[in-house]
Each structure stands twice: as C-alpha cells, then as structure tokens.
Amino acid sequence: MKNFKYFLLIIMGLILVSSCEKGKDLRMPKVVKANSAVFKVNDTLSSPFINVSNVNAYSLTFDVNMLFNHPFKKIEIMVVMDRDFSKQYLLKTITSVPTSVTITGADIVKAIPALASSADIVAGDVFYVFGNVELTDGTYLPGMLSDGKIALASDNINIVGILKNAVPDIRIAVPCAFNPAMAVGSYHAVSKDWGSDGNVTVTADPNDPYKIYVSGFETMEGLVEDKGPLPIFIKKNYSVDIPRHVLVSSLAPWGLSYTNLAYGGSGTFNTCDGSYSLTMQVSVDQGSFGTFHWKLTRN
C-alpha cells in the first residue's frame, strides 16, 4: 500500500515535468462527431429532489447548450429510471441552443410507461436526464450508453468546464425522509482506486445531526489519526460537502517523510439505506496523491 502511494507521487512528478516540456502542442483537440450536449441547472427554479408525497410539485429547469457548434437537427431530452439505461424515454425535443427547458414530475410520469401515476414513484427511485443529439446529416449520437456510461467523447469530457456548472446529465433522486440514526454507526468503507478496505465509525455532532464525523479512514492503513476525525456536512439536497481536513500528521509508519495527510471533496448521502458515496482528494504538505472514490455502507 505505502509503496503504491509513493509510486503515485513519483508518477505525478513526472507528469508535471512532462507537461511543461518545451514544444508541446497545447492546441485544442480535434473536434469529431460526438454528443456534446450539456445542461446548466437553474438552482432557483429547480427542486433538489422529488418529494415522494407530492410528485406533481416537482420542477427542474435547465439550459441546454452544446460544447461545440455542430450543425444539428434536434436534441432529445431523455429520461431513465433506476439506472435501467436500456430503456430510455423521450421527455422533450429542442431544435436550437441555448434553450431553457422545464421538466415536471408529471412529465416524468407521462414519459415512462412503467409509471401509471405519480403514486408509482417511491422513495429510493432515481431518474437520469440527458440529451441525445441528431446531426443534420442524420447521425444519431446518444447521451448515455446502455451500460450507463456517459457517451461524451473523451476530448469533450475534458472541457465540460468551459460552460460554468455545465453537466452532461442530471440525476434526480427520490429520497427517504432524513433519519439521523441512519447517518451514523459502524460502516464498511471501500475505495478500489485508493486500495482501501475496512471499517470506519461515523458519529454526529450532538447539536447538529447534519454535521458528521468519520474516524478510521487511515487507522485501517496503519497510520495514527492524531488530527481526525474527518468532518463532513450533509446538505439539504443530501449532497455531502467535505472541506479539506488533515487527519494524520506523520506518514512515518509507511516509511515516508511526508506530513499532514489530508482528505477533502464531496459526495452524496443515501437517506434510504444510510450509505455515503464520496469523492475525495488525498494530499500531503508535499503534494497530492490524486482524487479517489469511497463507498461507505452500514455494517
């Protein structure tokens, strides 16, 4: 484990050096035929999630745009239910960008044949909204593949940030009611890309059930969390904010001289099963190991 992490820092150093080499071609990548439809959500006019007791009150407003000015015939705004991307249903069609689009709970019910009425939407359901593009030459470019992967070309994914807050798809959750007891306890934490697997303890601030503390991320790795626990904040839309926080002052047990190992990032909290999905950057005073993903499930 420690050798792997030391190797990462070496690789990062090589990448930084190579990225500064004289004569590198830093021009924009060649534009190819690819779906480049992106959405920018209007937070003021949009609900963060569907209230299962009042589905018809749900409203989502977003601007549709294109990363590149491909001549296109139409963009189909599609919806998928519960990650079954083999079944994609049409919500609306637009023929120009930028265009503002509003989707309601009733629109979602009408689009999906499995939903006879709003009563068929239950807590734990999740919907994905994205765009399929038809070019003027008839080429049809899906926004999401049948396995749930984003169909944007790699060059496009790298520059989605050109349009501030733009995203290639929108996830709409149907959460359960927040139960503070479901947000704490003993959890199993797994990060395949960081190479971590073990148990952590999750507790809440006695004065704020939405302020959570996680202990044990690096204890399971043989380090002393002398500056832990890691504070995370559950927001009103059940996303999670993780301000950068130092957990470990010394990496000497790994045979490394690095100092002040810290985590910071964001994620989501599932109010139905109490799980956390976290994306965090792991860094030290000397640099960053990179960004990794964790799944925390209740034991």
Secondary structure, DSSP 8 states (H G I E B T S, - for coil): -HHHHHHHHHHHHHHHHHHT-TT---S-----S---EEEEE-STT--SS--TT-GGG-EEEEEEEESS---EEEEEEEEEETT-TTS-EEEEEE-SSSEEEEEEHHHHHHH-TT-SSGGG--TT-EEEEEEEEEETTS-EE-SB-TTS-B-S-HHHHTTGGGSTT-BSEEEEE------GGGG-EEEEEEETTTTEEEEEEEEEETTEEEEEEEE-TTGGGT---TT--EEEEE-TTSEEEEEEEEEEEE-GGGT---EEEEEEEEEEE-TTT--EEEEEEEEETTEEEEEEEEEEEE-
